[in-house]
Amino acid sequence: MDMLPPVRENVIHPKFHGSWSIKDVAPVLSPSVSYDDLEGVSVGSDASAAFVEAISPNVDETRKDEIREELLRYCKLDTECMYEIVSF
């Protein structure tokens, strides 16, 4: 789900600093949300790159498991943020 349309149409806050990124919006609307503690995958471009690495036949299983855990933590937090924003 793209959170841009519902947030942009219904909420404005100076702490968004003109951005509608979930990383900027979620912590303002729900102060308990933070991407700061994520290791490895912490932004969308990291997630895309990690996925490409994980599906490579040249990556060993240990690294694939690490990537999987990083992606799960990142996606879980994104999902929780979307829920918090919609609940706002």
C-alpha positions in Angstrom: 0.0 0.0 0.0 1.3 3.4 -0.9 0.8 5.7 2.2 1.6 8.9 0.3 -2.0 9.7 -0.9 -3.9 9.2 2.4 -1.2 11.0 4.5 -0.7 13.9 2.0 -4.4 14.4 1.8 -5.1 14.3 5.5 -2.1 15.2 7.6 0.5 18.0 7.5 3.1 18.5 10.2 6.2 20.8 10.2 8.3 17.8 11.5 7.7 16.1 8.2 10.2 18.7 6.8 8.3 18.6 3.5 8.7 14.9 3.0 6.0 12.2 2.8 8.4 9.3 3.2 7.2 6.7 5.7 10.6 7.1 7.5 9.8 10.8 8.1 6.0 10.5 8.7 5.8 7.5 11.0 8.0 8.8 13.8 6.1 12.0 13.9 2.7 10.4 14.1 3.9 7.5 16.3 6.9 8.6 18.3 7.6 5.0 19.4 8.5 4.1 15.7 12.2 4.2 14.8 14.2 2.8 12.0 17.4 3.6 13.8 17.9 0.2 15.4 17.7 -1.8 12.1 21.0 -3.4 11.0 21.7 -4.2 7.4 18.4 -3.4 5.6 17.0 -0.1 6.8 15.7 1.7 3.7 13.8 0.5 0.6 16.9 0.6 -1.7 18.7 -1.6 0.8 15.8 -4.1 0.7 15.9 -4.2 -3.1 19.6 -4.8 -3.1 19.4 -7.4 -0.4 16.7 -9.3 -2.2 18.9 -9.4 -5.4 21.8 -10.6 -3.3 19.7 -13.3 -1.6 18.5 -14.8 -4.9 22.0 -15.0 -6.3 23.3 -18.6 -6.7 26.7 -17.4 -5.5 25.5 -16.4 -2.0 26.0 -19.0 0.7 23.1 -20.2 2.9 24.4 -18.4 6.0 24.3 -15.0 4.2 20.9 -15.8 2.7 19.6 -16.5 6.3 21.1 -13.1 7.5 19.4 -11.3 4.6 16.1 -13.0 5.3 16.2 -11.9 8.9 17.1 -8.3 7.9 14.3 -8.2 5.4 11.8 -9.6 7.8 12.7 -7.0 10.5 12.5 -4.2 7.9 9.2 -5.3 6.4 7.7 -5.9 9.8 8.6 -2.4 10.9 7.2 -0.9 7.6 4.0 -2.8 8.1 3.7 -1.7 11.7 4.3 1.9 10.6 1.6 1.7 7.9 -0.8 0.4 10.6 0.1 3.2 13.0 -0.4 5.8 10.2 -3.8 4.4 9.2 -4.8 4.2 12.8 -3.9 7.9 13.4 
